[in-house]
């Protein structure tokens, strides 16, 4: 990978951890425990010095009982979506948010 791709991988890895933190309400410590990594590793991801491998992404999806494509969609920022795909992206995000709301309400019961 070149420098741009590396930077994008680090940034997207951070976005995934931030998305988990925001949608699950889990602290970074809880996230590290759930996915079986050290708190130091999560800190490195947040500070963009480590990125998430495909294998790690699959473990995260399993730990959070979320299909990997939905996890990736949730972490994708609208500014990174090509203009012609924005309407589809926005529709999918709305559905994803509804699902997250439903899941959080079940978690509280």
C-alpha positions in Angstrom: 0.0 0.0 0.0 1.1 3.6 -0.7 1.0 6.4 1.8 -2.5 7.6 0.9 -3.9 4.1 1.3 -2.1 3.6 4.6 -3.5 6.9 5.9 -7.0 5.9 4.8 -6.7 2.5 6.5 -5.6 4.1 9.7 -8.4 6.7 9.5 -11.1 4.2 8.7 -9.9 1.9 11.6 -10.3 4.9 13.9 -13.8 5.5 12.5 -14.8 1.9 13.2 -13.7 2.1 16.8 -15.5 5.5 17.2 -18.6 4.1 15.6 -18.6 1.2 18.0 -18.1 3.6 20.9 -21.0 5.8 19.8 -23.5 3.2 18.9 -22.9 0.6 21.6 -22.2 3.1 24.4 -19.2 0.9 25.3 -16.1 2.6 26.6 -12.8 2.0 24.8 -11.9 -0.4 27.6 -15.1 -2.4 27.1 -14.4 -2.5 23.3 -10.9 -3.8 23.9 -12.2 -6.5 26.1 -15.0 -7.6 23.8 -12.7 -7.9 20.8 -9.8 -9.4 22.7 -7.2 -6.7 22.2 -5.2 -4.6 24.7 -6.3 -1.1 25.7 -3.0 0.0 24.2 -4.0 -1.4 20.8 -7.3 0.5 20.9 -5.4 3.7 21.8 -3.0 3.2 18.9 -6.0 2.7 16.5 -7.6 5.9 17.8 -4.3 7.8 17.4 -3.9 6.3 13.9 -0.7 4.4 14.5 -2.3 1.0 14.1 -5.1 -0.2 11.8 -7.5 -3.0 11.9 -6.9 -6.1 9.7 -9.7 -8.0 8.0 -9.4 -10.8 10.6 -9.8 -8.2 13.4 -12.8 -6.7 11.6 -14.4 -10.1 11.5 -13.8 -10.6 15.2 -15.4 -7.2 15.9 -18.4 -8.0 13.8 -18.8 -11.3 15.6 -18.3 -9.7 19.1 -20.9 -7.0 18.3 -23.3 -9.4 16.5 -23.3 -7.1 13.5 -22.7 -8.3 9.9 -19.4 -6.9 8.7 -20.9 -5.0 5.8 -23.2 -3.1 8.2 -20.3 -2.3 10.5 -18.4 -0.9 7.6 -21.4 1.1 6.4 -21.9 2.5 9.8 -18.3 3.7 10.1 -18.2 5.2 6.6 -18.4 9.0 6.6 -20.7 10.7 4.1 -17.8 12.9 2.8 -16.0 9.7 1.7 -19.0 8.5 -0.5 -18.9 9.4 -4.2 -21.6 11.9 -5.1 -23.6 9.4 -7.3 -23.9 7.0 -4.4 -24.9 9.5 -1.7 -28.7 8.9 -2.0 -28.2 5.2 -1.6 -25.8 5.7 1.3 -28.2 8.1 3.0 -31.1 5.5 2.7 -28.9 2.7 4.0 -27.7 4.9 6.9 -31.3 5.6 7.9 -32.1 1.9 7.9 -29.0 1.2 9.9 -29.8 3.9 12.5 -33.3 2.5 12.9 -31.8 -0.9 13.5 -29.3 0.5 16.0 -32.2 2.3 17.8 -34.1 -1.0 18.0 -31.1 -2.9 19.2 -30.4 -0.3 22.0 -34.0 -0.4 23.1 -33.8 -4.2 23.5 -30.5 -3.9 25.4 -32.2 -1.7 28.0 -35.0 -4.1 28.8 
